[in-house]
């Protein structure tokens, strides 16, 4: 009889963990592109828009790519589209909603070079390393933040590039309007 009562706390904990996992966990989404399979891709569909991308000098030691702040599609007119922020987090699961209350930087932001350093690319893109996590939000909807990890970066020189990202979507965030 005592053994049955000893299992009750274990069952309660198990139920709480399962409910938390099902109700509160933010799912990880995956998006992949390959210019070899489909030439002239401008980036990946993230939310209602395209996150522009191009490969950089890639070799076995340096795997990175440019993520664009502007609308890269031909019909986009290179207008400002995304704002970015950096994080020191190394796992998507480690990012909390509190981490997203940080300054974001958009196209031609004068603070960009001091914040991003050498990763600030002409005020229209940032250079992201394979495995790096960054935050992105659309200029038109600052209440939704995408926590993005550049999971795989491929391609170099004359060969076409490939990219895979993993990301989580956090809705209802404070806008943190740029200064």
C-alpha positions, 0 to 999 in steps of 0.5 A: 500500500505504501508503494502506491502512495510513493508513486503519486508524487512521481506521477504528478511530476510526470504529468506537470512536465508533459503538460509544460512540454505540450503547452508552453514549449516554443517549437523549433522550425527548420528551413533549408535552401539550396541554390543547386536545387533551385537557382536564384533563391533570394533566401528562406521563408521566415514568417510572412517574408523572405530572410535574404541570404548569400554565401561568403568565403567558405572553406573548412575553417570558415563557414558563414553567410550574409543575412540581409536587412533589405528585401532581396526579392527583385520586386522588393526594391531593396527596401528595409525589411528586417532588424537584427540583434545579437545574443551570446546564447549558444542553444535555441532552447536557452533563449527566453522571452526576457532575452528578446528585450534588447536593442535591434538594429536596422538598415543603415543604423549608424550604431551598427558598426560599433555593435556588430563590428566586422560582421556589419556589412555595408549597413544592409547585412550582417555576417553570421557564422555557422552555429551562431544565433541571432534575433530578427524581426520585421520592420512592419511587425516588431511584436514578433521576434524570430530567434534564428540559428544558422545551422548549416552553411555551405557553398563557396566560390563558383559553386552554388550555396546551401543554407539551413536555419533552425528558428523559434517564433516569439509573438507578443513581444514589446516593440523596443522601437529603435532609438 
